[in-house]
Amino acid sequence: MSSERPLIRSLLFVPGTRTGWLAKAEAAGADAVILDLEDAVPADGKPEARREVAAAVAAYAGHLALFVRVNPLDGWAGAEELRAVAHERLTGVVLPKVAGPEDVRLADRLLAWCERERGLPQGHIALVPLLETASALRAAYDVAMAAPSRIAYLGAVTAPGGDVARAVGYRWTPESTLGLRSRVLLDVRAAGIPNPVAGLWTGIGDLDGLRSFAEQNRALGYEGMMAIHPSHVPVINAAFSPSPDELARYARLIAAVESAQAGGSGAVTFEGEMVDEAMAATARSVLDRYGRQTGCGRRETESHGTRTDQRHRPP
């Protein structure tokens, strides 16, 4: 199930008390929104926010992938919160304050119960555990493997002064958190997570800093980032999307390798570099994910004889 979930570059937080801002998220170009019932909502406003979010999810007819950040599952109130927001239109649940795989297994069981009650296929609702404790960060691989059919967007979400900073004790900079983000990325990739996401950038007006941070995350191997402001979305989307020139180069590389293979050679010099089937396989993977947006996707070739399955991001 996890490999079939939508590819997501940008996940924009929206307070659960401001569901009317979904239109702003769409206008900003976000791939997904996270309707927040946790930190963005004061304790006395949570019951009303839950009702508002549940109604917004049920009524939503747009193209965004919808996530809800629930409160920690530390009692029946947490189970009832999942029950309230579970819906066919819900893409996933963001689970905060995860301590380890046991929290994920509990959420998985509760979501399965909600899905049966709603008549949804098991695994329909994705799960995004937030690694906000030192124990969860250390156990990132085990967390990912605790419910592999549900988890597609797990990653290291670091930020200045937040839960992770308090748990780890770092003084936040892109450099001081680089090792942490790198290690978690390797753990979740080893667990087969197809779309790991990172974040957050809290400098609302510092778009140049955001661009550099997003490009660093993409270079590490992340596929997207969480965002706190609509102005951040276009920057994040651009950082996690290959350019038309890059896609065109991948198409040329594939053609060069396949031509060499047809002539009995496994490797070929391509635009000044030695390339072979390993590089062609990477190029095919990128084009399968992104090429359909730009018309540069792979087509039938004589060497393959079949049309590739071209996945694409939400419109």
C-alpha positions as CSV (number, residue, x, y, z in Angstrom):
1,M,0.0,0.0,0.0
2,S,2.7,2.5,0.9
3,S,4.3,2.5,-2.5
4,E,0.9,3.4,-4.1
5,R,0.4,6.6,-2.0
6,P,0.8,10.0,-3.6
7,L,4.2,11.5,-4.0
8,I,4.4,14.6,-1.9
9,R,6.9,17.4,-2.0
10,S,5.3,20.0,0.3
11,L,3.1,19.4,3.4
12,L,1.7,22.7,4.7
13,F,0.5,23.0,8.3
14,V,-2.9,24.6,8.8
15,P,-4.3,25.2,12.3
16,G,-7.3,23.0,13.0
17,T,-9.2,26.1,14.0
18,R,-8.6,27.6,10.5
19,T,-9.8,25.0,8.1
20,G,-11.0,27.9,5.8
21,W,-7.3,28.3,4.9
22,L,-7.4,25.2,2.8
23,A,-8.1,27.5,-0.2
24,K,-4.9,29.4,0.6
25,A,-3.0,26.1,0.7
26,E,-4.3,25.2,-2.7
27,A,-3.5,28.6,-4.1
28,A,0.1,28.3,-2.8
29,G,0.5,25.1,-4.7
30,A,0.9,22.7,-1.8
31,D,0.7,19.0,-2.5
32,A,-0.7,18.3,0.9
33,V,-1.9,20.0,4.1
34,I,-1.7,18.9,7.7
35,L,-4.7,20.1,9.7
36,D,-3.2,20.5,13.1
37,L,-5.2,19.4,16.2
38,E,-2.1,19.4,18.5
39,D,0.2,22.3,19.1
40,A,-1.7,24.8,17.0
41,V,-4.9,24.4,19.1
42,P,-5.1,25.5,22.8
43,A,-6.4,22.8,25.2
44,D,-9.9,24.4,25.7
45,G,-10.4,24.7,21.9
46,K,-9.6,21.1,21.0
47,P,-13.1,19.6,21.0
48,E,-14.4,22.3,18.7
49,A,-11.3,22.1,16.5
50,R,-11.9,18.3,16.2
51,R,-15.4,18.8,15.0
52,E,-14.3,21.5,12.5
53,V,-11.5,19.4,11.1
54,A,-13.7,16.3,10.8
55,A,-16.3,18.3,8.9
56,A,-13.7,19.9,6.7
57,V,-12.2,16.5,5.7
58,A,-15.6,15.0,5.0
59,A,-16.7,18.0,2.8
60,Y,-13.4,18.5,1.0
61,A,-13.6,18.2,-2.8
62,G,-10.2,19.7,-3.8
63,H,-7.0,18.1,-5.0
64,L,-4.9,18.4,-1.9
65,A,-3.8,15.3,0.0
66,L,-5.3,15.8,3.5
67,F,-3.5,14.8,6.7
68,V,-4.5,15.5,10.3
69,R,-2.0,15.9,13.1
70,V,-3.8,14.3,16.1
71,N,-2.9,14.6,19.8
72,P,-0.7,11.9,21.4
73,L,-2.6,8.5,21.7
74,D,-2.3,8.4,25.5
75,G,-5.9,7.4,26.3
76,W,-9.4,6.9,24.9
77,A,-9.5,10.6,23.9
78,G,-6.9,9.9,21.4
79,A,-8.8,6.9,20.0
80,E,-11.9,9.0,19.7
81,E,-10.0,11.7,17.9
82,L,-8.9,9.1,15.3
83,R,-12.4,7.9,15.0
84,A,-13.7,11.5,14.4
85,V,-11.3,12.3,11.6
86,A,-11.2,8.9,9.8
87,H,-12.7,9.3,6.4
88,E,-12.3,8.1,2.8
89,R,-11.0,11.5,1.9
90,L,-8.3,11.5,4.6
91,T,-4.8,10.6,3.2
92,G,-3.1,10.1,6.5
93,V,-2.7,10.8,10.2
94,V,0.4,12.6,11.6
95,L,1.2,11.1,15.0
96,P,3.2,13.3,17.4
97,K,5.5,12.5,20.3
98,V,6.3,9.0,19.1
99,A,8.6,7.2,21.6
100,G,9.2,4.0,19.6
101,P,7.6,1.3,17.5
102,E,5.0,0.3,20.1
103,D,3.3,3.7,19.6
104,V,3.1,3.0,15.9
105,R,1.7,-0.5,16.4
106,L,-1.0,1.0,18.7
107,A,-1.9,3.7,16.1
108,D,-2.0,1.0,13.4
109,R,-4.5,-1.1,15.4
110,L,-6.7,1.9,16.1
111,L,-6.7,3.0,12.5
112,A,-7.6,-0.5,11.4
113,W,-10.6,-0.4,13.8
114,C,-11.6,3.0,12.3
115,E,-11.3,1.7,8.8
116,R,-13.5,-1.3,9.5
117,E,-16.1,1.0,11.1
118,R,-16.0,3.3,8.0
119,G,-16.0,0.5,5.5
120,L,-12.6,1.5,4.2
121,P,-9.9,-1.0,3.0
122,Q,-7.3,-1.8,5.7
123,G,-4.3,0.4,5.3
124,H,-6.3,3.2,3.5
125,I,-5.1,5.8,6.0
126,A,-1.4,6.5,6.0
127,L,0.5,7.1,9.2
128,V,3.3,9.7,9.6
129,P,5.0,9.2,13.0
130,L,6.9,12.3,14.1
131,L,10.3,11.3,15.6
132,E,10.2,13.9,18.4
133,T,12.0,12.0,21.1
134,A,15.6,10.8,21.3
135,S,14.4,7.2,21.6
136,A,12.3,7.4,18.4
137,L,15.1,9.0,16.5
138,R,17.5,6.2,17.5
139,A,14.8,3.6,16.6
140,A,13.8,5.2,13.2
141,Y,14.2,1.9,11.3
142,D,12.1,-0.1,13.9
143,V,9.5,2.7,13.9
144,A,9.2,2.5,10.1
145,M,9.0,-1.3,10.2
146,A,6.3,-1.3,12.8
147,A,3.6,-0.7,10.2
148,P,5.2,-0.8,6.8
149,S,2.0,-0.9,4.9
150,R,0.9,2.5,6.4
151,I,4.1,4.5,6.5
152,A,5.3,6.3,3.4
153,Y,6.4,9.8,4.6
154,L,8.6,9.2,7.6
155,G,11.7,11.4,8.1
156,A,13.6,13.7,10.4
157,V,11.7,16.8,11.1
158,T,14.1,19.1,12.9
159,A,13.5,22.7,13.9
160,P,14.9,25.4,16.2
161,G,13.6,25.2,19.7
162,G,11.0,22.5,19.2
163,D,10.4,19.0,20.6
164,V,13.4,17.5,18.8
165,A,15.7,20.2,19.8
166,R,14.7,19.8,23.5
167,A,15.0,16.0,23.3
168,V,18.4,16.0,21.6
169,G,19.9,19.2,22.9
170,Y,21.3,20.6,19.7
171,R,21.6,24.3,18.9
172,W,19.9,24.4,15.6
173,T,21.7,25.1,12.3
174,P,21.5,23.2,9.0
175,E,25.0,22.0,9.8
176,S,24.3,20.8,13.4
177,T,21.3,18.8,12.3
178,L,22.9,17.4,9.1
179,G,24.1,14.2,10.7
180,L,20.8,13.5,12.4
181,R,18.8,14.0,9.2
182,S,21.3,11.9,7.2
183,R,21.1,9.0,9.7
184,V,17.3,9.0,9.9
185,L,17.1,9.1,6.1
186,L,19.3,6.0,5.8
187,D,17.2,4.2,8.4
188,V,13.9,4.9,6.7
189,R,15.2,4.2,3.2
190,A,16.5,0.8,4.5
191,A,13.0,0.2,5.8
192,G,11.6,0.8,2.3
193,I,9.9,4.2,2.9
194,P,9.3,5.6,-0.6
195,N,8.7,9.3,0.2
196,P,10.6,10.4,3.2
197,V,10.0,14.0,4.2
198,A,12.0,16.5,6.3
199,G,11.4,19.9,7.8
200,L,10.9,22.5,9.3
201,W,12.2,26.0,8.3
202,T,10.8,28.5,10.7
203,G,12.2,31.7,9.2
204,I,9.1,33.0,7.5
205,G,10.8,35.7,5.4
206,D,14.1,34.0,4.8
207,L,13.3,32.3,1.5
208,D,17.0,32.1,0.5
209,G,17.8,30.1,3.7
210,L,14.8,27.9,3.1
211,R,15.9,27.2,-0.5
212,S,19.4,26.2,0.7
213,F,18.0,24.0,3.4
214,A,15.5,22.3,1.1
215,E,18.2,21.7,-1.5
216,Q,20.4,20.1,1.1
217,N,17.5,17.8,2.2
218,R,16.9,16.8,-1.5
219,A,20.6,16.2,-1.9
220,L,20.5,13.8,1.1
221,G,17.7,11.8,-0.5
222,Y,14.5,13.3,1.0
223,E,11.5,13.7,-1.3
224,G,9.7,16.6,0.4
225,M,9.4,18.9,3.4
226,M,6.8,20.1,5.9
227,A,6.1,23.8,5.8
228,I,4.7,26.4,8.2
229,H,3.8,29.2,5.7
230,P,2.3,29.4,2.3
231,S,5.2,31.4,0.9
232,H,7.5,28.5,1.6
233,V,5.5,26.1,-0.7
234,P,6.8,27.2,-4.1
235,V,10.4,27.2,-2.9
236,I,10.0,23.6,-1.5
237,N,8.2,22.4,-4.6
238,A,11.0,23.7,-6.8
239,A,13.7,22.2,-4.7
240,F,12.2,18.8,-4.9
241,S,11.3,18.8,-8.6
242,P,13.8,18.1,-11.3
243,S,13.9,20.8,-14.0
244,P,12.8,20.1,-17.6
245,D,16.5,20.2,-18.6
246,E,17.3,17.5,-16.0
247,L,14.4,15.3,-17.3
248,A,15.5,15.8,-20.9
249,R,19.1,14.8,-20.0
250,Y,17.8,11.6,-18.2
251,A,15.9,10.7,-21.4
252,R,19.0,11.2,-23.5
253,L,21.0,9.1,-21.1
254,I,18.6,6.2,-21.3
255,A,18.6,6.3,-25.0
256,A,22.4,6.3,-25.1
257,V,22.7,3.3,-22.7
258,E,20.0,1.4,-24.6
259,S,21.7,2.1,-27.9
260,A,25.0,0.8,-26.5
261,Q,23.3,-2.3,-25.1
262,A,21.8,-3.0,-28.5
263,G,25.3,-2.9,-29.9
264,G,26.6,-5.3,-27.4
265,S,28.2,-2.8,-25.0
266,G,27.4,-2.4,-21.3
267,A,28.8,1.1,-20.8
268,V,29.1,4.2,-23.0
269,T,30.5,7.7,-22.8
270,F,27.6,10.1,-22.5
271,E,28.2,13.9,-22.4
272,G,31.6,13.5,-21.0
273,E,30.7,10.8,-18.4
274,M,30.9,7.1,-18.3
275,V,27.4,5.6,-17.8
276,D,25.9,2.2,-17.7
277,E,22.7,0.3,-16.8
278,A,22.9,1.5,-13.1
279,M,22.7,5.1,-14.2
280,A,20.0,4.3,-16.7
281,A,17.9,2.6,-14.0
282,T,18.2,5.7,-11.8
283,A,17.2,7.9,-14.8
284,R,14.1,5.7,-15.5
285,S,13.1,5.9,-11.8
286,V,13.2,9.7,-11.9
287,L,11.3,9.9,-15.2
288,D,8.7,7.4,-13.9
289,R,8.1,9.8,-11.0
290,Y,8.2,13.2,-12.6
291,G,8.3,13.0,-16.4
292,R,4.6,13.0,-17.0
293,Q,4.2,16.5,-15.6
294,T,6.4,17.9,-18.4
295,G,5.9,15.5,-21.3
296,C,9.4,14.1,-20.8
297,G,8.3,10.7,-19.5
298,R,9.6,7.5,-20.9
299,R,7.9,6.1,-23.9
300,E,7.9,2.6,-25.5
301,T,11.3,1.6,-26.7
302,E,12.3,-1.3,-28.9
303,S,14.6,-2.6,-26.1
304,H,11.8,-2.8,-23.5
305,G,8.7,-3.2,-25.7
306,T,6.3,-2.0,-23.0
307,R,5.1,1.3,-21.8
308,T,6.3,2.2,-18.4
309,D,4.1,3.0,-15.4
310,Q,4.4,6.8,-15.0
311,R,3.5,7.9,-11.6
312,H,3.0,11.6,-11.0
313,R,2.4,14.1,-8.2
314,P,-1.0,15.4,-7.3
315,P,-2.1,18.0,-9.8
